């Protein structure tokens, strides 16, 4: 619902939902994606489908070619009286009948009598949604590729930048920041593969008639269907999917996965930006305010918005699964839910991608702080390296017990791991102080972090070359 207010001499549209709010819409979506799903675009898609149907039927001789030409010429929002159609939709409780009547009135001669020949309302509306999803798919895929670019750039730049690896929220072993980012990049690449893989099942149109059997045009129905879908750039269905909504559910599931990854990345930045950690920071410019009452705050507000967006999108996935439960040969109770959650999921995901790209492109990384944090436990982060060398001399379990005892002493007595190890006679008898120093160099124990970065980058580049 849109209401209007006057600000100065300008009239400003005021939204009633966060995705079209004057204040917040560009944090919760993008203008491009909103245009895909706005009322004018939806109405034009309905008209596009009706025109494609007419052209296909004219080619097989079901309706006159002149009628199809006239329908195609007039199937444009500019010829429609939208306020009148809106009133008629309210009166009829039906979205497509008022459109058919309006298009009929716009057509010259008797062309309007051939609109919607053999079709049912859901044919038009499902195909229009498929067209919207096709465009949304393109935008999401484009932005996901941009996110991958930003991640690959960070992974390469910080390939060998040592930082603490953490498990269960605690320091575990050294890794590199590039390795951490490469894990995200590999996840994004899998989403891109999912986006490509779903298209034959998702980007499919619908022309099936009242109960899906094409009884209205049995002789030419399959050919009309094929011609119509070729015209619209959609796949041709094997059988009607009036009640088979798994394609839309799959797409929303993938969108939910994408949003979840953006939320995970943002949440990691939030965690690493904590004052006590301070290894990275979301983009900051003078003028960005963290708090209305504490002037010193540099809060991760962008990342917090991404986490919120991620949660909102993920909640549409159960709705999409629920919408698969259609009864008999048609059931609009669940279709009408799709009209709400499909646009919302796509718009919010576009917002999450845009904000994540903003964060990644402007991410502030503090390598010196990462290096200091690696040393925070005074060698304990390398306990595995010590244990494995000692295991060659005493056996693995004995080595674990010895290093465990030394590690706990280091914690409890505020010692370095080196001092705690040398205080253990059995350890001191088997490993020299110089050997311990070498083992406690975090740069020497990042494993194959750099190799994994290289593998992820090479895989992404190869995939792009193969996909053109």
N, C-alpha and C positions, 0 to 999 in steps of 0.2 A: 504494500500500500504506500502511495506517495502523497505526501501533503506538501504544501508550499509555504514558505515564509519570505519576507522581504528583508534583505540586509542592505542597508543603504539604498541604492537605486537598482540593485540586482536582485533577481528572483532566484532562490536556491531551492532545489528539490531536497526534501528531507525524507530519508528512508526510515522504514520501520523494522529493519533487520540489519544485523551487523555487516552483512556483505554488501548492502547498498546504503549504509550510513554515510552521510556527508563527512563525518569526522573520522570514521574508522575503516571505510571500505577498502582503501589501498593497503591497509595492514592485513586485511582478511580476504583479499582477492586481488585480481588485476582487471584493468579496464577491458583488455582483450577478451578475457574469459567471461566477464559479465556480458559483453556484447554477444557472445555465442548463445547465451541462454536468456537474453532479455526478450520481452514480449514481442517486439517487432521482428526479431530474428526467428522466434518460434513460429509466428504467424506466416512469415515468408517461407519457412521450411514446409509448412502445411501446403502452401500454394505451390511450392516447387514439386512436391510429391504429386499433387493433383495434375500439374502440367505434364510431368514425366509419364504419368499413367495415360493421359490423353494421347500423347505422342506415340507411345508404344501401341495403344489400341488402334490408332490410325494406320500404323505401319502394317498391321495384320488385317486391316479392313473392317474392324469392329465399329469404328465411328468414322465420319467423314474427315478427310485430311484438313479441310478448311476449318472445321470445328476445332480440331486440335491446335491449329495455328492460332486461332482467335483466343482459345483458352490460354495458350502459352503467352500470348502478348499481354493479356489482362491479368495474369497470375502474378501480380506485384502489389505490395502493400500500398503503393501510391494510388492505386485504383480503389482501395477499400475505404469504407466509412467505419473506422475503428470504433468510435463511440456508439454507433448504431449496432454494430456487431456485438459489442460488450453488453449492451442492454438485451439483445436477443439471446445471448448465452445465458444471462441471468433468468430470462423467461423460459427458455427451453430446457435448461439444465444440461445442455449438450454443446460441446465445443465446435464440432465440424459442420453440423447442419446450418448454422448461421453463416459459416464461411462459404459453404456451397451456394447458398442463396445470394450472398453478396457478390461472389464471383459470377454467378449467373446474371445478375443485374448489370454487371460491368461489361459482359460480353455482348457484342452486336449479333443480330440475327437470332438463329436458333441454336447457336453453339453451346449456350449454357445448358441445354437439355442433355448434353453428352458428358457433363462433368461427373466424375465419381462412378463411372460405369462399371458395375460388377464389384465394386470395392465395399469394404465396411470401414467404419470410422477408425477402428484400431489399426487397420492397414496404414492409414494416413498418419496417425499419431505415432505409431511405433517406428515407422520409417523416418519420420521427422526427428525423433529422438536419436535414432541411429546416425542421422546426418549431423546432429549436434555433437554426439559423442565422437564422430570422426574428426570434427574440428577440434574438440577438446583434447582428443588423443594427440593430434598434431602439436598443439601448444604445450601439453605436458611433456611429450617426448622431446621437443625442442629445449624446454627449460631444464629437463633432466640431463640432457647432453651438456648444457652450460654448467650445471652443477658438477657433473663429472669432470669437465675441463678444469674447473676451479680446484677440485680435489686432487686431480693429477698434478697440477702445478704445485700445490702445497706439498704433496708427497715427494716429488722430485726435489723441491727446494730444501726440504727438511729430512731428506733421506737418511742422513747420518747424524742428526741432532738428537743426542741422548737425553732421555727423560725417564722417570720412574714408570714402569709398568705396574698396574694395580689390579689386584684380585680381591674381591670382598671388601673393596674400599681401602685396602692396605697396600703398602709397597710390596711388590712381589719380586720381579727381576727387571733389569734395565731393558728398555726398548728404545726405538727412535720415534720421534713425532711423525716422521714420514711413514713409518710402518702403521701407526695408529690411523692416519688419514687414508692409507692405501686399503685398509680393511673397509672403511666407509666407501671408498671408490669401487671396490669389488662388489659391494652390495648394490650400489647404484647401477653398475653394469648389468647385474642380474635383473634388476627392474626393467632396464631397457630391453633386455631379451624377452622378458615377460610381455612388455608392451607390443613388441613385434609379433610374438607368438600368438597373442590373443586375437589379432585382427580377423582371421578367417572365421572365428566364432562370434565376434562381437559386431563387426561392421557389416551387418546383413540387413537387407530391407525386408519389407513385408507386403505381399499382395496375395491374399488368400480367401477373401470373401467371408461371409457371415460366420461360418463355423470352421473355416480353414480348408474346405474341400474344393474351392473354386467352382462350385456348382453353377455359379452365375455365368461363367464363361468357359465351359469345359473343353471346347474344341481348341481355343486359342490361349487358354489361361497360362500354360507354362511358358509359351513364347512371349506373351505380354509381360509376364513376370521377369523373364530374362532381359528383354529389351528395356524395361523400366529400370531395373537395377543397374544395367550397364550405363544407362543415361545418367543415373544419379551417382555413379561411382561406388556402388555398394555391392556386396556379395549377394548371390541368389540363394534363397533358403532351400534346403532339401525337402522340407515340409513346414507347414505353418508353425510359428512359435508364439501364437497368441497366448498360450498358457505356459510356455516354456521360457522362463525368464533367466535361465542360467547364464546366457551371454552377458546380460547387463550385470548380473551378480558377479560374474568373473571380473568384469572391468572394474567395478567398484571395489572388489577385493584387491586388485592390483593397485588401484589408486590409494586404498587404505595402507597397503604395504609401503608405497612411496612416501606417504605422509608420516608413517611410523618411523621410517629411516630419517626423514628430516627432523622429526622430534627427538630421535636418539642423538643425532649430531648436535642439535641445539642444547640438549640436556647435558651432554659431555662438555660443551663449552662453558655452560653455567657452572658445572662442577670444577672445571679447571680454572675458572675465573675467581673462585672463592679467595678471599683475602689471604687465607693461610696457604693457598696453593699458588695462585697468581702466575700460572704458566702460559695462559693465553687470555685474550680479552676480545670481546666482540668489538666492531668498529666504534671508535669514539671520535667525535669532533667537538670543538668548543661550542657550547650552547646546548648540547645534549644534557638533560637534567635527570639525575637519578632519584631525587627525592624533593618533595615540596618543603620538607622540614629539616633535612640533614644535607647541607650543601656539599659535603665532601663525597657523597655517594656516587659511584660509577657502576650502576646496576646493569645486569645483562637483560635489558628490557626487550630487545629484539628477539633474543633467544627464548625468553619466556613466552612471547607471543607465538613463536613457532611451536613450542611445546603445546600451547593451548589449541592452536590450529590442528595439530596432529591428533589430539584427543577428540576434537569435534569430528574430523574426517573418519576416524576409526569407528565412531559410533554409527556411521552410516552403513558399515559393512553388515552388522546383524540385520539392519532393515532390508538390505538388498537380499540377504538370504531368506528372510521372512517373506519377501515379496515373490518368492518362487512358488509359494503354496496356493496356486490358483485352483479354482474348482471348475469341473466340467470343461466346456470348450471355450469359455470366456468368463472373466470375472474382473470387473473394474475396481473392486475394492482395494486391490493391491497395486494395480496399474497407477492409480491416482497417487499412491505414496511415492512411486518412482518420479513423478513430476516434481516432487519436492526434494528428495534426497539425491538424485543424480546431479542436478545443477549445483546444489549445495556442496556436494563432495568435490566436484570439479573446480568450483570457484575457490573453495577453501584450500584445496591442494595447490592451485595456482599461486595463492597467497603464500603458502608455506614454502614453495619452491623459490619464489621471488625473494622472500626474506632470507632464506638459507643462502641463496646466491649472494645477497648483500653481505651477509656475515662472512662467508668464505672469501670473497674478494677483498674484504677489508680487515680480515682477521689480524689481530696484533699478536705476535708470537714472541715469547720471552725466553730465548735459549739459555741465557745466563741463569735465570731462575730455575729452569729445568735442571741444569747442571748442579745448582746448589741443592735442589730437592733430592736428587739422586744420592747426594752425600749426607742427607739429613740423618740417616740411621747409622752413620759412621761404619759403613761396611756391611751391615746386616743384609742389605739388598743383594749381596753376592754370596750368601750362605750356601746356595746350591753349588756354586763353582768350587768352593772349598770342600764341600762334602764329596763331590765327585772325584776330586783328586785324592782325597784321603781314602776314599773307597778302594782305590787301586792298591792301597797298602794294608787296609784293615778289613775290607769287605764293606758292602754298601750299608747294611743295617747298623753295624758298629759305627761306621762313619756318621750316619744320621744321628745316632745317640750322642756321639761326642760333640758334633756341631750344634745339636739342639741344646745340650747342657751349656755350651759356651755362649750361645745366642741368648738364652734366658738370663744368664749371668750378666751379659752386656745390657740387656733391658733393665734388670733389677738394680744393677750397681752403677749404671750410667758409664759404661766402658765402651771403647771401640771394640769391634769384633776382633780385630787383630790382637789387642791386649787380652781379651777374654780367651781367645784361642791359645795364646802362648802361656796362659795360666793353667792350661790343661796339660799335664805332663805327657800324656799319651800323644797329644797332638804335637806338642813342641818337639817330641822325639822323632817325629816323622816328616814335619814340614818346617822349612826354614823361614825366618822373617822375610827374606827377599821373595820367597815363593808366595808367601801370604800377600805381600804388597802387589805382586803381579796378578794374583787371583782377584784382588779387590779393586781392580781398575774397571769401572763400569763400561768404558768404551770398548773393552776387549770381550765383553760378554753380552752383546746384543744379538747373538746368534745370527740368523739369516735375515734380519730385519731389512737390510738393504737389498738383498736378493729378492725378497718378496715384493718390495716396492717395484723393482725392475720388472718382475713377472706381471704384476697388475697393470703397470703402464703399457707394457708390450701387448698384453692381451687386449686392452682397450683400443689401442691403436690398430691392431690387426682387425678387430671386429669392425671398426669404423671403415677401414679400407674395403673390407668384404661387403659392407652395406652401402658403400658409395658415399 
